[in-house]
Structures are given as C-alpha cells and as structure tokens.
Amino acid sequence: MKSMQDIFKSEEPTEEAIKKMLATCDESAEYIKDGMIYCRKCNEPRRKWMSVFGAYVHVTCSCMIAERDRKEAEQKKQDRLARIMEYRNAGFQDRELQKCRFDHDDNKSKKASDMCRNYARRFEDFKKAGKGLILFGGVGTGKTFLASCIANELIDNGVPCLVTNFARIINTLQGMYEGKQNYLDSLNEFDLLVIDDLGIERNTEYVNELVYNIIDARYRSGKPMIITTNLKYSDLHNTDDTSKARIYSRIIEMCLPVLVSGEDRRKTKAQDSRLMDILNV
C-alpha cells in the first residue's frame, strides 16, 4: 500500500483530469498553454495538480494577490474614513468646531500654538501619563480654537475625542433624575475629553459639586482632559472658596498650563463687520 508521501511524489494527472481542468479556463482572464491554464496578466499558472485529491485546484497568482491586497487596503481606508467621520460627528456637539485646524491657525499666540501641536503629535505619551492641558487667557484669544484643533488632529488619527462645555454637561446632569454616573462614565469612553469655558458656570455649592464630580470622574478614569478658561492661572492657585479650591487642585494635578495670549479675535471680526457696513452705505 502506498504511503501518503508516495502518492504526492508519484501520481501524475490523467488525460481525463487534464481535459476536465482545461475546460474550466476563463478565456477573459486566462489562457491555455502546454496543458496548463495561465493568467493573462502575470503569466503564472492558475491551476495545480493535487494527487492526494486526484484533481486540479485553483491557485492564486501574483496579480490576484496584488488585487486582493489592493481591495483589502481600499476597504481598510474606507473603514478608517467612516470611523473618523463617526468619531467627528460624535465628538463635536458644535459642528462649527469641526472646521478648526492647525492649518488655519494665525499663530498670533505662537508659543501656545506650538505647545498644542506638540501635544497632538505626542498624544500617546501624554495619554500614558494621564496628562491634559488647561488653556487659559483672555476672552477671544483662541483657546477653544486650539483645543478643537487638537481634537480634530487626533480624530484624523483614529483617536476618539469629545469636545463639549461645562454648561452643556451641567444642564444635562441637572435634567437627570437617575443615571448621572452612567452619563459621566460615557464621557470617559473618549480618549480625550475637551471641556470649554471653566468659570462661567453659576457659583453655587450644587453646581460646584457637579463640576468637581465631572473632573473627578475623568481623573479616576486615568485619561487626559483639556480645559479652557478665561480665569488667570494664578486664580486656580489662590481662591478662598473651598468648593472651588478642590476643583482647581484636581485640575492643576491633571493638566499642564498653556497661556493663550493675544488680542480678542471676536472684537476684530466685529470691527471688520462694521467697516463693511460703512463701505456698503
């Protein structure tokens, strides 16, 4: 009795097997030569005799492999783009902020811009350390813009981010009778959480407790957070309000300070609008 190895080595295809194999030739993509089917593009064999089965089997030639790899790469690209779009739509509750890009930065606060670019570029390092940023400075200096630029850059790289503000989160929590912890936990599903406008919320014991819970939940998640505020950084270190002191202490522990300086861009835009009105009289 022949061993399996002997079968593989000795048995050759019969005339009938060859004829049956040749009948499967797809002339649009294959051709026949010397009793074998070849690919019209790369001229490699498209069939192989398998003696153990007593039949020919289809084999993948180089151009088929290349085409398969191309389709897989294209599918991965489409999947990535769809995932990025999903992240962006989920991450920006204010759709206008989706337009914020470092390419559109006027660099009027260059040091802050460079620091924010570096944060986005080295995000994995900051994420491992659980470190975020607090962007502070005057009204209209571009803090929200730079924070949103970071989020957009990270989303482009497949990192889930959420850009929101304290007022929106507080209003949501105040309107909930139950499930508040689940809501806070949902914020921490994002690798980066950006919360705009610390300090404009009402200064009540209840609201301060909500703000602390928001920040503390993020702290306990171990994930980074970016906060923007019109407060001076010194205000975070020096406050007589105990409820705010523990909020600020947690922020200082979690976030590296970035001063965003410069003129109020909102005033500049308003002035331009008034000048255009004069021209159109």
ZATOR-304551 format. One record per residue (C-alpha): residue in three letters; x, y negated, z. Coordinates in nm, 4 decimals, m for minus. Each point is the difference from the previous one (the first is absolute). Layout:
N
  aa        u        v        w
 ALA        X        Y        Z
...
This chain:
281
  aa        u        v        w
 MET   0.0000   0.0000   0.0000
 LYS   0.1387  m0.3421  m0.0983
 SER   0.0754  m0.2495   0.2674
 MET  m0.1419  m0.3517  m0.0182
 GLN   0.3488  m0.1307  m0.0861
 ASP   0.0280   0.2487  m0.2904
 ILE  m0.3363  m0.1132  m0.1344
 PHE   0.1108  m0.3634  m0.0033
 LYS   0.3283   0.0865  m0.1717
 SER  m0.1081   0.2552  m0.2590
 GLU  m0.3541  m0.0496  m0.1205
 GLU  m0.0381  m0.2106  m0.3126
 PRO  m0.3229  m0.1469  m0.1378
 THR  m0.1932   0.2139  m0.2453
 GLU  m0.0995  m0.1177  m0.3463
 GLU  m0.3550  m0.0239   0.1236
 ALA   0.1026  m0.2181   0.2982
 ILE   0.1963  m0.2343  m0.2282
 LYS  m0.2905  m0.0280  m0.2439
 LYS  m0.2418  m0.0725   0.2849
 MET   0.2352  m0.2658   0.1383
 LEU   0.0481  m0.1719  m0.3375
 ALA  m0.3765  m0.0194  m0.0420
 THR  m0.0099  m0.2383   0.2985
 CYS   0.2127  m0.2641  m0.1735
 ASP  m0.1451  m0.3505   0.0194
 GLU   0.1184  m0.1396  m0.3325
 SER  m0.0640  m0.3600   0.1057
 ALA   0.2742   0.0226   0.2644
 GLU   0.1844   0.3258  m0.0781
 TYR   0.1583   0.1874  m0.2883
 ILE   0.1111   0.3595  m0.0683
 LYS   0.3555   0.0985  m0.0790
 ASP   0.1703   0.3423   0.0114
 GLY  m0.2897   0.1610   0.1851
 MET  m0.0201  m0.2684   0.2721
 ILE  m0.2126  m0.3081   0.0678
 TYR   0.1888  m0.3281   0.0474
 CYS  m0.0916  m0.3508   0.1071
 ARG  m0.0149  m0.2489  m0.2886
 LYS   0.1538  m0.2774   0.2150
 CYS   0.2923   0.1570   0.1840
 ASN   0.0316   0.3232  m0.2042
 GLU   0.0123   0.2143   0.3128
 PRO  m0.1850   0.3344   0.0307
 ARG  m0.3576  m0.0187   0.1306
 ARG  m0.0397   0.3723   0.0728
 LYS   0.1997   0.2602   0.1919
 TRP  m0.0247   0.3801  m0.0019
 MET  m0.0704   0.1466   0.3442
 SER   0.0550   0.3750  m0.0223
 VAL  m0.1446   0.0642   0.3448
 PHE  m0.3329  m0.1300  m0.1294
 GLY   0.0473   0.1320  m0.3510
 ALA  m0.0979  m0.3404  m0.1385
 TYR   0.1242  m0.3458  m0.0965
 VAL  m0.0604  m0.2886   0.2387
 HIS  m0.0046  m0.3743  m0.0615
 VAL   0.3100  m0.1875   0.1130
 THR   0.0476  m0.3711   0.0582
 CYS   0.2409  m0.1699  m0.2377
 SER   0.2003  m0.3166   0.0758
 CYS  m0.2445  m0.2451  m0.1586
 MET  m0.2928   0.1605   0.1840
 ILE   0.1902  m0.0421   0.3259
 ALA   0.0769  m0.3624  m0.0909
 GLU  m0.3660  m0.0652  m0.0856
 ARG  m0.1157   0.1616   0.3225
 ASP   0.2470  m0.2097   0.1996
 ARG  m0.1134  m0.3137  m0.1843
 LYS  m0.3654   0.0689   0.0787
 GLU   0.0817   0.0745   0.3643
 ALA   0.2001  m0.3224   0.0266
 GLU  m0.2826  m0.1981  m0.1621
 GLN  m0.2533   0.1576   0.2348
 LYS   0.2171  m0.0831   0.3002
 LYS   0.0288  m0.3568  m0.1268
 GLN  m0.3770  m0.0308  m0.0412
 ASP  m0.0568   0.1562   0.3423
 ARG   0.2488  m0.2447   0.1528
 LEU  m0.1639  m0.3000  m0.1682
 ALA  m0.3424   0.1174   0.1162
 ARG   0.1324   0.0481   0.3525
 ILE   0.1580  m0.3481  m0.0026
 MET  m0.3255  m0.1551  m0.1221
 GLU  m0.1858   0.1861   0.2739
 TYR   0.2486  m0.1244   0.2611
 ARG  m0.0236  m0.3583  m0.1287
 ASN  m0.3801  m0.0051  m0.0011
 ALA  m0.0100   0.1509   0.3481
 GLY   0.2830  m0.2154   0.1306
 PHE  m0.1185  m0.3484  m0.0963
 GLN  m0.3322  m0.1103   0.1395
 ASP   0.0710  m0.3368  m0.1623
 ARG   0.0469   0.0862  m0.3693
 GLU   0.1822  m0.3287  m0.0718
 LEU   0.2917   0.1207   0.2100
 GLN   0.0595   0.2821  m0.2481
 LYS   0.1549  m0.2661  m0.2249
 CYS   0.2723  m0.0903   0.2530
 ARG   0.3348   0.1079  m0.1439
 PHE   0.3601  m0.0862   0.0760
 ASP   0.0348  m0.0908  m0.3684
 HIS  m0.2431  m0.2868   0.0628
 ASP   0.1862  m0.1275   0.3064
 ASP   0.1123  m0.3645  m0.0264
 ASN   0.2823   0.0678   0.2517
 LYS  m0.0763  m0.3178   0.1921
 SER   0.0722   0.2030   0.3110
 LYS   0.2856   0.1994  m0.1528
 LYS   0.1358   0.1567   0.3177
 ALA  m0.3445   0.1303   0.0938
 SER  m0.0537   0.1242  m0.3572
 ASP   0.3321   0.1861   0.0033
 MET  m0.0782   0.1568   0.3380
 CYS  m0.3401   0.1176  m0.1224
 ARG   0.1496   0.1441  m0.3199
 ASN   0.2589   0.1872   0.2073
 TYR  m0.2720   0.1311   0.2288
 ALA  m0.1912   0.1412  m0.2968
 ARG   0.3169   0.1409  m0.1561
 ARG   0.1135   0.1714   0.3224
 PHE  m0.3460   0.0822   0.1304
 GLU   0.0799   0.3618   0.0790
 ASP   0.2685  m0.1126   0.2450
 PHE  m0.2372  m0.2417   0.1722
 LYS  m0.2771   0.2600   0.0003
 LYS   0.2209   0.2528   0.1772
 ALA   0.0803  m0.2637   0.2613
 GLY  m0.3665  m0.1009   0.0271
 LYS   0.0980  m0.3620  m0.0631
 GLY  m0.2174  m0.2571  m0.1718
 LEU   0.0151  m0.3760  m0.0490
 ILE  m0.1674  m0.3058   0.1453
 LEU  m0.0118  m0.2798  m0.2566
 PHE  m0.0413  m0.3314   0.1777
 GLY  m0.0032  m0.3606  m0.1182
 GLY  m0.2270  m0.2888  m0.0874
 VAL  m0.3303   0.0127  m0.1819
 GLY   0.0233   0.0745  m0.3722
 THR   0.3694   0.0890  m0.0097
 GLY  m0.0583   0.3367  m0.1693
 LYS  m0.0078   0.2484   0.2867
 THR  m0.3023   0.1913  m0.1318
 PHE   0.1478  m0.0063  m0.3499
 LEU   0.3309   0.1558   0.1107
 ALA  m0.1715   0.2612   0.2172
 SER  m0.2214   0.0954  m0.2955
 CYS   0.3042   0.0137  m0.2298
 ILE   0.1516   0.2596   0.2312
 ALA  m0.3204   0.2039  m0.0022
 ASN  m0.0311  m0.0152  m0.3793
 GLU   0.3617   0.1050  m0.0455
 LEU  m0.0453   0.2969   0.2326
 ILE  m0.3283   0.1033  m0.1607
 ASP   0.1793  m0.0003  m0.3376
 ASN   0.2332   0.2577   0.1559
 GLY  m0.2889   0.2143   0.1226
 VAL  m0.0052  m0.1232   0.3611
 PRO  m0.3527  m0.0472   0.1449
 CYS  m0.0396  m0.3513   0.1463
 LEU  m0.2901  m0.1984   0.1427
 VAL  m0.0146  m0.3799  m0.0070
 THR  m0.2690  m0.1469   0.2240
 ASN  m0.0376  m0.2657   0.2688
 PHE  m0.0791  m0.0138   0.3689
 ALA  m0.3377  m0.1693  m0.0520
 ARG  m0.1224   0.2796  m0.2272
 ILE   0.1161   0.2757   0.2348
 ILE  m0.1460  m0.1713   0.3059
 ASN  m0.3344  m0.0605  m0.1730
 THR  m0.0125   0.3658  m0.0994
 LEU   0.0753   0.1176   0.3536
 GLN  m0.2526  m0.2391   0.1531
 GLY  m0.2701   0.1395  m0.2267
 MET   0.0640   0.3603   0.1049
 TYR  m0.1790   0.1737   0.2856
 GLU   0.2104   0.3118  m0.0313
 GLY   0.2910   0.1331  m0.2035
 LYS   0.2320  m0.2915   0.0764
 GLN   0.2954   0.2286   0.0634
 ASN  m0.0627   0.1858  m0.3237
 TYR   0.0018  m0.3336  m0.1822
 LEU   0.3317  m0.0982   0.1593
 ASP   0.1386   0.3427  m0.0877
 SER  m0.1051  m0.0514  m0.3632
 LEU   0.2140  m0.3156  m0.0157
 ASN   0.2974   0.2086   0.1028
 GLU  m0.0375   0.2410  m0.2899
 PHE   0.1841  m0.2620  m0.2092
 ASP   0.3802   0.0030   0.0015
 LEU   0.0024  m0.3795   0.0253
 LEU  m0.2655  m0.2160   0.1631
 VAL   0.0015  m0.3731  m0.0798
 ILE  m0.2182  m0.2176   0.2249
 ASP  m0.0366  m0.3653  m0.0891
 ASP  m0.0641  m0.3040   0.2213
 LEU   0.0897   0.0905   0.3560
 GLY  m0.1073  m0.2874   0.2256
 ILE  m0.3103  m0.1277  m0.1776
 GLU  m0.2322   0.2424   0.1815
 ARG  m0.2115  m0.1268   0.2899
 ASN   0.1929  m0.0134   0.3256
 THR  m0.2213   0.2072   0.2258
 GLU   0.0893   0.2849   0.2297
 TYR  m0.2110   0.2389  m0.2103
 VAL   0.1579  m0.1010  m0.3324
 ASN   0.3500   0.0098   0.1483
 GLU  m0.0706   0.3530   0.1209
 LEU  m0.1065   0.0986  m0.3534
 VAL   0.3158  m0.1531  m0.1501
 TYR   0.2144   0.1851   0.2510
 ASN  m0.1760   0.3287  m0.0780
 ILE   0.0584  m0.0520  m0.3737
 ILE   0.3702  m0.0625   0.0479
 ASP   0.0456   0.2654   0.2667
 ALA  m0.1661   0.2636  m0.2196
 ARG   0.2496  m0.0835  m0.2734
 TYR   0.2851   0.0123   0.2485
 ARG  m0.1028   0.3455   0.1161
 SER  m0.0211   0.1226  m0.3608
 GLY   0.3715  m0.0758  m0.0398
 LYS  m0.0649  m0.1661  m0.3357
 PRO   0.1103  m0.3539  m0.0972
 MET  m0.2213  m0.3049  m0.0164
 ILE   0.0374  m0.3457  m0.1545
 ILE  m0.1717  m0.2926   0.1698
 THR  m0.0321  m0.3570  m0.1248
 THR  m0.0661  m0.2946   0.2307
 ASN   0.0041  m0.3783   0.0113
 LEU   0.1315   0.0224   0.3551
 LYS   0.3584  m0.0936   0.0764
 TYR   0.2199   0.2946   0.0875
 SER   0.0793  m0.1706   0.3299
 ASP  m0.3747   0.0118   0.0798
 LEU   0.0225   0.3782   0.0047
 HIS   0.2708  m0.0133   0.2642
 ASN  m0.1549  m0.2734   0.2124
 THR  m0.3670   0.0203   0.0906
 ASP  m0.1791  m0.0363   0.3308
 ASP  m0.2914   0.2108  m0.1239
 THR   0.0519   0.3493   0.1409
 SER  m0.2330   0.1681  m0.2505
 LYS   0.1915  m0.1578  m0.2891
 ALA   0.3377   0.0668   0.1612
 ARG  m0.0426   0.3767  m0.0258
 ILE  m0.1160  m0.0346  m0.3634
 TYR   0.3039  m0.2086  m0.0883
 SER   0.2341   0.2281   0.1918
 ARG  m0.1162   0.2993  m0.2027
 ILE   0.0375  m0.1941  m0.3274
 ILE   0.3530  m0.1132   0.0873
 GLU   0.0906   0.3621   0.0727
 MET  m0.1422   0.1240  m0.3310
 CYS   0.0781  m0.2814  m0.2446
 LEU   0.3097  m0.1825  m0.1194
 PRO  m0.0451  m0.3787  m0.0341
 VAL   0.0028  m0.1709  m0.3412
 LEU  m0.0397  m0.3777  m0.0221
 VAL  m0.1880  m0.1092  m0.3120
 SER   0.0771  m0.3683  m0.0421
 GLY  m0.0875  m0.2574  m0.2631
 GLU  m0.2814  m0.2333  m0.0936
 ASP  m0.3682   0.0819   0.0123
 ARG  m0.0648   0.1465  m0.3467
 ARG  m0.3742  m0.0363   0.0499
 LYS   0.0322  m0.3784   0.0302
 THR   0.2116  m0.0063  m0.3150
 LYS  m0.2689   0.1862  m0.1910
 ALA  m0.2689  m0.2366   0.1319
 GLN   0.2059  m0.3004  m0.1075
 ASP   0.0452   0.1468  m0.3488
 SER  m0.3751   0.0487  m0.0226
 ARG  m0.0659  m0.3649   0.0945
 LEU   0.2515  m0.1218  m0.2589
 MET  m0.1682   0.2089  m0.2683
 ASP  m0.3331  m0.1592   0.0944
 ILE   0.1576  m0.3445  m0.0502
 LEU   0.1311   0.0998  m0.3425
 ASN  m0.3416   0.1227  m0.1060
 VAL  m0.1872  m0.3200   0.0939
